[in-house]
Amino acid sequence: MSLAKTLGRTLGAAVVIAGVGGAIFHTEIRQLYHTVTLFNKDVIVEHFSHMDDVAPIKTLKSTDSVRSLNSTPRSLPESFEYKGDKRDLSEWLTDSSTTALVVIKGEDLLFEDYFQGTTPLDKRISWSMAKSFLSALFGIAVEEGYIKDLNAPVTDYVPSLIGSGYDGISIKNVLQMSSGVYFDEDYGDFNSDINRFGRVMALGGSFDEFAASLNQDPQHEQGTFMHYVSIDTHVIGMVLRAATGKTIMEYMQEKLWSKLGTEQDAYYITDSTGEPMVLGGLNMISRDYARMGMLYRDGGQYNGEQIVPAKWIEDSITPDAPHLMPGKRDTATTNFGYGYQWWLPENPDQEFLAIGIYGQYIFIDRKHDVVIVKNSAHREFMENDYESKDLAVAAFRAIAQKVSENGMQQTADTQ
């Protein structure tokens, strides 16, 4: 049984309760309905641009100091190669249900287009790209001295996790998705972790309490196996809150969001206690995702200020153990490498990514000084062992190469 079906049964029961309880349950029932239907083919594009209709939110305010992007249109490649085959770029954009594509080189906006009825001002859901934003915030807290030692256990900061699967697990291993925490994604088991998390999302509850309910995986010690557990990121957020004494919203607004030069407000969806969904609930316009990519491309500097520590960025994109290295290995469930909540493609050449499910990407290519943002509503994203990610990297590499060649040609033509 799928999560949607599981929640569907819950929805039926909730409707009965609502009939008895009246308008008190209106908001909860509306949110539950949207959660159950979130990924349906006929509404997924609309939902991914309007998550404030699905869940409660908290807003990050933009400032008047916007990082300007120079409109300098350039053509994209008509095709790209993948495993020796030529792929049509336009077909790939359509097949992967693209809603936005933004390409930047230097400070120049080379390409920008929006698809499937979406607009430049739609605030698109990040899904797991939000993890990379939280990593940046965590690095700032490390630099400011709030977190002294990444090898310290998370329970030093969050005693409520004592006795859980996170008891004694180091901050670093949690950052690197190597916590050794067991996470059951069996959609057919009503009591599996993924279905319990779905009920927290749909019916209300605390992400903190959910994290404390998880257990260690007896098959994998911490720091030996890369297993992607999204709740690991929530635990990093719990450590950040405890260490700084500030909420995620306060610290994000002060230390990162107000300094990026964003042009629009953003928002987090939250749990029913008001805690932001730091593991995947950030929403913003595509150009502002690109501004985050530009910050990391440029070593954390913008407008004369070191916003994110340069060393933290390098550590974040430098896997430092065999189970984290890009390439096929027995110590991970993916061929992509992993750092501090950032991904490394196979055979990286100054490239790294933030990735969110259903096809959300910030692709950073330092060699070509390029940032590419792709938002999508790709319901087949997980098929063939996530082959869509490999396809995306091949396409992004071709785009970065092409726009760089165009730039060199234009320079030559003007001389």
C-alpha positions in Angstrom: 0.0 0.0 0.0 1.4 3.4 -0.9 1.7 6.4 1.4 -1.1 8.1 -0.5 -3.4 5.1 0.2 -2.3 5.0 3.8 -3.1 8.7 4.2 -6.3 8.2 2.2 -7.6 5.9 4.8 -6.7 8.4 7.5 -8.4 11.1 5.4 -11.7 9.1 5.4 -11.6 8.8 9.2 -10.8 12.4 9.5 -13.7 13.5 7.4 -16.0 11.6 9.8 -14.4 13.4 12.7 -14.8 16.7 10.9 -18.4 16.1 10.4 -18.8 15.7 14.2 -16.4 18.5 15.2 -17.4 21.0 12.6 -15.3 23.9 11.4 -12.6 23.3 14.0 -11.0 20.7 11.8 -11.3 22.6 8.5 -7.6 23.6 8.3 -6.4 20.2 9.2 -8.7 18.4 6.8 -7.7 20.8 3.9 -4.0 20.2 4.7 -4.5 16.4 4.9 -6.3 16.4 1.5 -3.5 18.4 -0.2 -0.9 16.0 1.4 -2.7 12.9 0.1 -3.0 14.4 -3.4 0.3 16.2 -3.4 2.0 14.2 -6.2 -1.1 13.4 -8.3 -0.4 14.0 -12.0 -3.0 16.7 -12.5 -2.0 18.8 -9.5 1.7 18.2 -8.9 2.9 21.3 -10.8 0.4 23.5 -9.1 1.3 22.1 -5.7 5.1 22.5 -6.2 4.6 26.2 -6.8 2.1 26.8 -4.1 3.1 24.8 -1.0 1.6 27.5 1.2 -1.8 25.9 0.3 -0.6 22.6 1.6 1.0 23.3 4.9 1.5 26.1 7.5 4.5 28.4 6.6 6.9 30.9 8.1 8.4 33.6 5.9 12.0 34.8 5.3 12.0 38.5 4.2 14.1 39.7 1.3 16.0 43.0 1.6 16.3 46.0 -0.7 19.8 45.0 -1.7 19.3 42.7 -4.6 22.1 40.9 -6.4 21.5 42.0 -10.0 21.8 39.6 -12.8 22.8 40.9 -16.3 20.5 39.6 -19.0 22.8 38.2 -21.6 20.9 35.6 -23.6 22.9 32.7 -25.1 21.8 29.6 -26.9 21.9 26.2 -25.2 23.1 23.0 -26.9 20.5 21.2 -28.9 21.7 17.9 -27.6 24.0 16.2 -25.0 25.6 12.8 -24.7 24.6 10.2 -22.2 26.3 6.8 -22.1 27.4 7.2 -25.8 23.9 8.2 -27.0 22.8 11.6 -28.2 19.9 13.0 -26.3 17.8 16.0 -27.4 17.9 18.7 -24.7 14.3 19.9 -25.4 13.0 16.4 -25.1 14.8 15.8 -21.9 13.4 19.1 -20.4 9.9 17.9 -21.4 10.4 14.3 -20.3 11.7 15.3 -16.9 8.7 17.6 -16.3 10.8 20.8 -16.0 9.1 23.9 -14.6 12.1 26.2 -14.6 15.6 26.4 -16.0 18.0 29.2 -15.1 21.6 29.4 -16.3 24.1 31.9 -15.0 27.8 32.5 -15.8 29.6 35.0 -13.7 27.0 37.7 -13.0 25.2 37.1 -16.4 21.8 35.5 -16.7 22.3 33.6 -19.9 19.1 31.6 -20.1 15.8 31.6 -18.2 12.6 29.9 -19.1 9.5 28.6 -17.3 7.3 25.7 -18.3 3.9 24.1 -17.7 2.2 27.4 -16.9 4.5 28.4 -14.1 6.0 31.9 -13.8 9.3 33.5 -12.7 7.7 34.6 -9.4 6.4 31.1 -8.4 8.0 30.1 -5.2 9.1 26.5 -5.9 9.5 23.8 -3.3 13.2 22.9 -2.7 12.6 19.4 -1.3 16.1 18.2 -0.2 17.9 21.2 -1.7 17.0 22.8 1.6 19.5 20.5 3.3 22.3 22.4 1.6 21.0 25.7 2.9 20.9 24.3 6.4 24.5 23.1 5.9 25.6 26.7 5.1 23.9 28.0 8.2 25.5 25.3 10.3 28.9 26.3 9.0 28.3 29.9 10.0 27.5 28.6 13.5 30.7 26.6 13.6 32.7 29.7 12.5 31.1 31.8 15.2 32.1 29.2 17.9 28.7 27.9 18.8 29.8 24.3 17.8 33.3 23.5 18.9 33.8 20.0 17.7 32.0 18.1 14.8 33.1 14.8 16.4 31.0 15.6 19.5 27.8 13.6 19.8 24.6 15.3 18.9 23.2 14.4 22.3 25.7 16.8 23.9 23.4 19.5 22.5 20.1 17.8 22.3 19.6 15.6 25.5 16.1 14.7 24.3 17.7 12.4 21.8 19.4 10.3 24.6 18.0 6.8 24.3 17.2 7.2 20.6 19.1 6.0 17.6 21.0 9.3 17.7 22.4 8.7 21.1 26.2 9.1 20.9 26.2 9.7 17.2 28.6 12.4 16.1 27.5 15.6 14.5 29.9 14.9 11.6 28.4 11.5 10.8 24.9 13.0 10.9 26.0 15.8 8.5 27.3 13.2 6.1 24.3 10.9 6.2 26.3 8.3 7.9 24.5 8.2 11.2 23.8 4.5 11.2 20.2 5.3 12.1 17.6 2.8 10.8 14.9 4.2 8.6 12.2 1.9 7.2 10.7 3.1 3.9 8.3 0.2 3.5 5.2 1.9 2.3 3.2 -1.3 2.8 3.8 -1.3 6.5 1.4 1.1 8.3 3.9 1.4 11.2 7.0 1.9 9.0 9.1 5.1 9.5 8.1 6.6 6.2 4.4 6.1 6.9 4.7 7.5 10.5 6.5 10.5 9.1 3.7 10.9 6.5 1.1 11.0 9.3 3.1 13.7 11.1 3.1 15.7 7.9 -0.6 15.2 7.3 -2.2 15.2 10.7 0.2 17.4 12.7 2.9 16.5 15.2 6.5 17.3 16.1 9.5 16.5 13.9 11.6 16.6 17.1 9.5 13.8 18.6 9.7 11.8 15.4 13.5 12.1 15.3 13.6 10.8 18.9 11.6 7.8 17.9 14.1 6.4 15.5 16.6 3.6 16.3 20.1 2.5 15.3 20.5 0.1 12.4 22.3 -3.0 13.8 23.9 -3.7 10.3 25.6 -0.3 10.0 27.9 1.5 12.5 28.0 5.2 12.3 30.7 6.6 10.0 30.9 3.4 7.8 27.9 3.5 5.4 26.2 6.3 3.6 22.4 5.8 4.0 20.3 8.8 3.1 18.0 9.5 6.1 16.3 12.9 5.7 15.6 13.1 9.4 19.4 13.4 9.9 19.1 16.9 8.6 16.3 17.7 11.1 18.7 16.5 13.9 21.4 18.9 12.6 18.7 21.6 12.9 18.0 20.6 16.4 21.7 20.9 17.3 21.9 24.3 15.6 18.9 25.6 17.6 20.3 24.4 20.9 23.9 25.7 20.2 22.9 29.2 19.0 19.9 29.7 21.3 18.0 31.0 18.3 15.3 29.6 16.1 16.1 28.5 12.6 14.1 31.4 11.2 15.9 34.0 13.3 19.4 32.6 12.5 18.6 32.0 8.8 17.2 35.5 8.3 20.1 37.2 10.1 23.1 35.2 8.9 22.2 34.0 5.4 18.9 35.1 3.8 19.4 38.8 4.4 22.9 38.7 2.8 22.2 36.6 -0.4 20.8 39.5 -2.4 17.6 37.7 -3.0 14.8 39.5 -4.8 11.7 37.9 -3.2 10.6 36.6 0.1 11.0 32.8 0.7 9.2 30.6 3.2 9.5 27.3 5.0 6.6 24.9 5.5 6.5 23.8 9.1 5.2 21.1 11.3 2.2 21.8 13.5 4.4 23.1 16.3 5.8 25.8 13.9 9.2 24.2 13.4 10.5 24.7 9.9 10.9 21.6 7.7 14.7 22.1 7.3 15.1 18.8 5.5 13.0 19.8 2.5 10.5 22.6 3.1 12.1 25.7 1.7 10.3 27.6 -1.1 11.7 30.4 -3.2 11.9 31.7 -6.8 14.3 29.9 -9.1 16.6 32.9 -9.5 17.1 33.0 -5.7 18.1 29.4 -5.7 20.7 30.5 -8.3 21.9 33.2 -6.0 22.7 30.6 -3.4 24.6 28.6 -6.0 26.5 31.7 -6.9 27.5 32.2 -3.3 29.0 28.7 -3.1 30.6 29.0 -6.5 32.3 32.1 -5.2 33.7 30.6 -2.1 31.0 32.1 0.2 31.8 35.7 -0.6 29.4 38.3 -1.8 29.3 42.1 -1.7 32.7 42.3 0.1 31.6 40.0 2.9 32.5 36.4 3.7 29.0 35.1 4.4 29.7 31.4 4.6 33.2 30.4 5.7 35.4 29.4 2.7 36.8 26.4 4.6 33.4 25.1 5.5 32.4 25.2 1.8 35.5 23.2 0.8 34.9 20.7 3.6 31.3 20.4 2.6 32.2 19.4 -1.0 35.2 17.2 -0.1 34.2 13.6 0.8 36.8 12.5 3.4 36.0 8.8 3.8 35.7 5.8 1.4 32.0 5.4 1.9 31.4 9.0 0.8 33.5 9.1 -2.4 31.7 9.4 -5.7 31.6 6.2 -7.8 30.1 2.7 -7.4 30.8 1.3 -3.9 29.4 -1.2 -1.5 29.2 1.3 1.4 26.4 3.5 -0.1 23.1 3.3 -1.8 24.1 5.8 -4.5 27.0 6.4 -6.9 27.1 10.1 -6.1 29.5 11.3 -3.5 28.4 13.2 -0.4 29.8 15.9 1.9 28.1 18.1 4.4 24.6 17.9 2.8 26.0 18.5 -0.7 26.4 16.0 -3.6 29.3 15.2 -5.8 28.7 13.6 -9.2 30.9 10.8 -10.5 34.2 12.1 -11.9 33.6 15.6 -10.6 35.6 18.4 -12.2 35.1 21.3 -9.8 31.3 20.4 -9.8 28.9 19.8 -7.0 25.1 19.9 -6.5 22.2 20.4 -4.2 19.5 17.9 -5.2 15.8 17.6 -4.3 13.5 14.8 -5.1 11.2 15.1 -8.2 14.1 16.9 -10.0 15.2 20.0 -8.1 18.8 21.0 -8.8 21.4 23.6 -8.1 24.4 22.6 -10.2 27.6 24.5 -9.6 30.5 24.3 -12.1 33.4 26.4 -10.8 35.6 25.5 -13.8 33.2 27.3 -16.2 32.0 29.8 -13.6 28.4 28.5 -14.2 25.4 27.9 -12.0 22.3 26.0 -13.3 19.0 25.8 -11.5 16.4 23.3 -12.6 13.0 22.9 -10.9 10.8 20.0 -11.9 7.7 18.0 -11.1 9.2 14.8 -12.3 7.1 11.9 -11.0 9.5 9.3 -12.5 12.5 10.8 -10.8 13.2 7.7 -8.7 12.9 5.1 -11.6 15.8 3.0 -12.7 17.7 3.6 -9.5 17.5 7.4 -9.9 19.0 7.4 -13.3 17.4 10.8 -13.8 20.2 12.3 -11.7 22.9 11.0 -14.0 21.0 12.3 -17.0 20.7 15.7 -15.4 24.4 15.9 -14.7 25.2 15.0 -18.4 22.8 17.7 -19.5 24.2 20.3 -17.1 27.8 19.6 -18.2 26.8 20.1 -21.8 25.1 23.4 -21.0 28.0 24.7 -19.0 30.4 23.8 -21.8 28.2 25.3 -24.5 27.6 28.7 -22.8 31.3 28.9 -22.0 32.2 28.3 -25.7 29.6 30.9 -26.7 31.2 33.4 -24.3 34.7 32.9 -25.7 33.3 33.2 -29.3 31.5 36.4 -28.5 34.7 37.8 -26.9 36.7 36.9 -30.0 34.1 38.5 -32.3 34.4 41.8 -30.5 38.2 42.0 -30.7 
